[in-house]
């Protein structure tokens, strides 16, 4: 979900520069150099190929549309041998042990945020999905973006059939249920993207912060401790001063996944993540190419045909 969230979220479109002299070798998860059937990032070139024999056999008895435990992960590994999931989706009280995220400032890490994160987690005290979702042997997930591509597609009931429905920022629901559904499991956002009216929040959803700058963690601490939010705290637009969620309903997205999506899956350079005053950018073309690879290989399904 974190990988897809990074690719689905659109901000200010400044292009990343590439070093034309760089040489990139692709390695699998064991550190072995991959062959010519893989591209420079390590993705299988022929994404139209049939399922690997072991996967075809393992999932042969599942009906069309059924939830297949471990299927998406196994298929992702088949087309991208470097794929791994070593980190939890949300930050927990062991967040300091993840060296990868300690080395980078937000959005790719937590450098300089230890005390704020510790203070937040000491109050939220929940680091996983809900017990009901955690108990499911298999979970079908869908991410609903903010664009108008769903208009008049009547996909609402199909979206609501998924176990986990992720919505981004202030994507509206009320009044648009026919097209976007009514169910929300996770709402992933940051201060400027969060809904500002408490009545807009879904009662049963988890609120997930994606921290893109240090002020975002400071803002979340204000929210969790129900302190006054200052509009002059370095935000580029007005932000929510209250989120109608109790601390156990709040999570922090592990920046490992944003980092992995940017550097490993999309192939953005390590040294260009931060621009002026801590802002950061997208390479929209590369992000689309990444998502199209996943659709073509059937790792994900594009219900809206918008990719």
C-alpha positions as CSV (number, residue, x, y, z in Angstrom):
1,X,0.0,0.0,0.0
2,X,2.8,2.4,0.8
3,X,4.4,1.8,-2.6
4,X,1.2,2.6,-4.3
5,X,0.4,5.5,-2.1
6,X,3.6,7.2,-3.1
7,X,2.9,6.7,-6.8
8,X,-0.7,7.7,-6.6
9,X,-0.1,11.0,-4.8
10,X,0.5,14.1,-7.0
11,X,2.1,17.2,-5.7
12,X,4.1,20.0,-7.5
13,X,5.5,18.6,-10.7
14,X,9.2,19.4,-10.8
15,X,11.2,16.8,-12.7
16,X,14.1,14.9,-11.1
17,X,17.4,15.2,-12.9
18,X,19.3,12.2,-14.0
19,X,23.1,11.6,-14.3
20,X,23.5,10.5,-17.9
21,X,26.9,9.0,-17.0
22,X,25.6,6.7,-14.2
23,X,25.8,2.9,-14.7
24,X,23.1,0.9,-13.0
25,X,23.3,-2.9,-12.4
26,X,20.3,-4.8,-11.2
27,X,20.6,-7.4,-8.4
28,X,18.2,-9.8,-6.9
29,X,17.5,-10.1,-3.1
30,X,20.5,-12.3,-2.7
31,X,22.8,-9.8,-4.3
32,X,23.3,-11.7,-7.5
33,X,23.4,-9.8,-10.8
34,X,20.2,-10.3,-12.8
35,X,20.3,-11.3,-16.5
36,X,19.4,-9.4,-19.7
37,X,15.7,-10.4,-19.2
38,X,15.5,-7.7,-16.6
39,X,15.5,-3.9,-17.0
40,X,17.9,-1.4,-15.3
41,X,15.8,-1.4,-12.1
42,X,15.4,-5.1,-11.9
43,X,11.9,-5.6,-13.3
44,X,11.2,-8.5,-15.7
45,X,11.1,-7.2,-19.2
46,X,8.4,-9.7,-20.4
47,X,5.5,-8.9,-18.2
48,X,3.1,-10.7,-20.5
49,X,4.5,-14.1,-19.6
50,X,2.4,-16.8,-17.8
51,X,2.5,-17.3,-14.1
52,X,5.6,-19.1,-12.8
53,X,4.7,-22.8,-12.6
54,X,4.9,-22.9,-8.8
55,X,2.4,-20.0,-8.5
56,X,0.1,-21.4,-11.1
57,X,-0.1,-24.7,-9.2
58,X,-0.4,-23.1,-5.7
59,X,-3.3,-20.9,-6.8
60,X,-5.0,-23.2,-9.3
61,X,-8.0,-24.0,-7.2
62,X,-8.9,-20.4,-6.3
63,X,-12.0,-19.0,-8.1
64,X,-11.9,-15.9,-10.2
65,X,-11.9,-12.8,-7.9
66,X,-11.2,-14.8,-4.8
67,X,-8.7,-13.4,-2.3
68,X,-5.5,-15.4,-2.7
69,X,-3.2,-15.3,0.4
70,X,0.3,-14.1,-0.5
71,X,-0.5,-14.0,-4.2
72,X,0.3,-10.3,-4.9
73,X,3.5,-10.5,-3.0
74,X,4.6,-13.7,-4.7
75,X,3.8,-12.3,-8.1
76,X,5.6,-9.1,-7.4
77,X,8.7,-11.1,-6.4
78,X,8.4,-13.1,-9.7
79,X,8.6,-9.9,-11.8
80,X,11.0,-8.1,-9.4
81,X,13.3,-10.4,-7.5
82,X,14.6,-7.6,-5.3
83,X,11.1,-7.2,-3.7
84,X,11.0,-7.6,0.1
85,X,8.8,-6.5,2.9
86,X,11.1,-6.3,6.0
87,X,9.4,-3.4,7.7
88,X,6.0,-2.9,9.4
89,X,3.4,-0.7,7.6
90,X,3.1,1.7,10.5
91,X,5.8,3.0,12.8
92,X,5.8,1.2,16.2
93,X,7.8,1.6,19.4
94,X,10.8,-0.2,17.7
95,X,11.1,2.5,15.0
96,X,14.6,3.4,16.0
97,X,16.0,0.1,15.0
98,X,15.4,0.7,11.3
99,X,18.7,2.1,10.1
100,X,17.4,2.9,6.6
101,X,14.8,5.4,7.8
102,X,17.2,7.0,10.4
103,X,19.5,8.2,7.6
104,X,17.0,10.3,5.8
105,X,14.9,13.3,6.7
106,X,11.1,13.2,5.8
107,X,9.6,12.1,3.6
108,X,12.1,9.3,3.1
109,X,13.0,8.9,6.8
110,X,12.7,10.1,10.4
111,X,16.0,11.9,10.9
112,X,15.5,14.5,13.6
113,X,12.0,13.4,14.5
114,X,12.8,10.8,17.2
115,X,11.4,12.7,20.2
116,X,8.2,13.8,18.4
117,X,7.5,10.3,17.2
118,X,8.2,8.8,20.6
119,X,5.8,11.3,22.2
120,X,3.1,10.4,19.6
121,X,3.5,6.7,19.9
122,X,3.4,6.8,23.7
123,X,-0.2,8.0,23.4
124,X,-1.5,6.2,20.4
125,X,-0.2,2.8,21.6
126,X,-1.6,1.0,18.5
127,X,0.6,0.2,15.6
128,X,-1.3,-2.3,13.4
129,X,-4.6,-2.6,11.6
130,X,-7.7,-3.3,13.6
131,X,-8.0,-6.7,15.3
132,X,-10.8,-7.6,12.9
133,X,-8.7,-7.0,9.9
134,X,-5.6,-8.5,11.4
135,X,-7.5,-11.7,11.9
136,X,-8.3,-12.2,8.3
137,X,-6.2,-14.8,6.5
138,X,-6.4,-12.8,3.3
139,X,-7.1,-9.2,2.7
140,X,-8.1,-7.5,-0.6
141,X,-7.0,-3.8,-0.7
142,X,-7.9,-0.9,-2.9
143,X,-6.6,2.7,-3.1
144,X,-9.0,5.4,-4.1
145,X,-7.4,8.6,-5.3
146,X,-8.7,12.1,-5.6
147,X,-9.1,12.6,-9.3
148,X,-12.3,12.7,-11.3
149,X,-11.6,9.5,-13.2
150,X,-14.2,7.6,-11.1
151,X,-17.0,10.0,-12.1
152,X,-20.0,8.2,-13.6
153,X,-18.3,4.8,-13.5
154,X,-20.6,3.5,-10.7
155,X,-17.8,1.5,-9.1
156,X,-19.0,2.3,-5.5
157,X,-20.4,-1.1,-4.6
158,X,-17.4,-2.8,-6.1
159,X,-15.0,-0.6,-4.1
160,X,-16.9,-1.4,-0.9
161,X,-16.5,-5.1,-1.5
162,X,-12.8,-4.8,-0.6
163,X,-11.6,-5.6,2.9
164,X,-9.4,-2.5,3.1
165,X,-10.3,0.8,1.3
166,X,-7.6,3.4,1.4
167,X,-8.5,7.0,0.6
168,X,-6.0,9.8,0.1
169,X,-6.0,13.3,1.7
170,X,-9.5,14.9,1.5
171,X,-10.9,12.6,-1.2
172,X,-14.7,13.1,-0.8
173,X,-17.2,10.3,0.0
174,X,-20.5,11.8,1.0
175,X,-22.6,12.5,-2.0
176,X,-20.4,10.5,-4.3
177,X,-21.1,7.0,-2.9
178,X,-22.3,5.6,-6.2
179,X,-19.0,6.2,-7.8
180,X,-16.5,6.0,-5.0
181,X,-18.2,3.8,-2.4
182,X,-19.0,4.6,1.2
183,X,-16.4,2.5,3.1
184,X,-13.1,3.9,4.3
185,X,-10.6,1.8,6.3
186,X,-7.5,4.1,6.1
187,X,-7.3,7.7,5.3
188,X,-3.7,8.6,4.5
189,X,-2.8,12.3,4.5
190,X,-0.6,15.1,5.7
191,X,-1.5,18.4,7.4
192,X,-2.3,20.5,4.3
193,X,-4.2,17.6,2.8
194,X,-6.3,16.6,5.8
195,X,-10.0,17.4,5.9
196,X,-10.6,20.6,7.9
197,X,-14.2,20.0,9.0
198,X,-14.5,17.2,11.7
199,X,-17.9,16.1,10.3
200,X,-16.1,15.0,7.1
201,X,-14.3,12.2,8.8
202,X,-15.6,8.6,8.6
203,X,-16.4,7.2,12.0
204,X,-14.8,3.8,11.6
205,X,-11.6,4.7,9.7
206,X,-8.0,4.9,10.9
207,X,-6.2,8.2,10.4
208,X,-2.7,7.7,9.0
209,X,-0.1,10.4,8.7
210,X,2.4,10.4,5.8
211,X,5.1,12.8,7.1
212,X,6.6,14.8,4.2
213,X,8.4,17.4,6.4
214,X,9.3,17.8,10.0
215,X,6.4,20.2,10.7
216,X,4.0,17.3,9.9
217,X,5.1,15.3,12.9
218,X,4.9,18.4,15.1
219,X,1.3,18.9,13.8
220,X,0.4,15.3,14.6
221,X,1.6,15.7,18.1
222,X,-0.6,18.7,18.5
223,X,-3.5,16.7,17.2
224,X,-2.9,13.7,19.4
225,X,-2.4,15.7,22.6
226,X,-5.3,18.0,21.6
227,X,-3.1,21.1,21.8
228,X,-3.6,24.3,19.8
229,X,-2.3,24.2,16.2
230,X,-0.5,27.3,15.1
231,X,-1.1,28.3,11.5
232,X,2.4,29.8,11.3
233,X,4.2,26.5,11.8
234,X,5.6,26.4,8.3
235,X,2.6,25.0,6.4
236,X,2.0,26.2,2.9
237,X,-1.8,26.4,3.3
238,X,-4.3,26.3,6.2
239,X,-4.4,23.0,8.0
240,X,-6.8,21.1,10.1
241,X,-6.8,22.2,13.8
242,X,-8.7,19.1,15.0
243,X,-9.1,15.5,13.8
244,X,-12.0,13.7,15.4
245,X,-10.1,10.6,16.2
246,X,-9.0,9.1,19.5
247,X,-5.2,8.4,19.8
248,X,-5.6,4.6,19.3
249,X,-7.2,5.4,15.9
250,X,-4.1,7.3,14.6
251,X,-1.1,5.7,12.9
252,X,2.1,7.0,11.2
253,X,3.0,5.5,7.8
254,X,6.4,4.0,7.9
255,X,8.6,6.2,5.6
256,X,10.5,3.1,4.6
257,X,7.8,2.4,2.0
258,X,8.0,5.9,0.5
259,X,11.8,5.6,0.4
260,X,11.6,2.1,-1.2
261,X,9.1,3.3,-3.8
262,X,11.2,6.3,-4.7
263,X,14.6,4.9,-4.8
264,X,14.2,1.2,-5.6
265,X,10.9,0.7,-7.5
266,X,10.8,4.0,-9.4
267,X,14.6,4.6,-9.5
268,X,14.9,8.2,-8.5
269,X,18.4,9.4,-7.5
270,X,19.3,9.4,-3.8
271,X,20.8,12.9,-3.8
272,X,17.9,14.7,-5.4
273,X,15.1,13.9,-3.0
274,X,15.2,17.3,-1.2
275,X,14.8,20.6,-3.0
276,X,14.6,24.1,-1.8
277,X,13.3,24.6,1.8
278,X,12.8,20.8,2.2
279,X,10.2,20.4,-0.5
280,X,10.3,17.4,-2.8
281,X,9.1,16.3,-6.2
282,X,7.7,13.6,-8.4
283,X,8.7,12.2,-11.7
284,X,5.2,11.6,-13.0
285,X,6.4,9.7,-16.1
286,X,8.4,7.2,-14.1
287,X,5.6,6.7,-11.6
288,X,3.1,5.9,-14.4
289,X,5.5,3.5,-15.9
290,X,5.9,1.7,-12.5
291,X,2.1,1.4,-12.0
292,X,1.6,0.2,-15.6
293,X,4.2,-2.5,-15.0
294,X,2.2,-3.7,-12.0
295,X,-1.1,-3.6,-14.0
296,X,0.4,-5.4,-17.0
297,X,1.9,-8.1,-14.7
298,X,-1.5,-8.4,-12.9
299,X,0.1,-7.5,-9.5
300,X,-2.6,-4.9,-9.2
301,X,-5.9,-4.2,-11.0
302,X,-6.8,-0.8,-12.4
303,X,-10.6,-0.7,-12.0
304,X,-10.9,2.8,-13.4
305,X,-8.6,2.3,-16.5
306,X,-7.0,5.6,-15.5
307,X,-3.4,4.6,-15.4
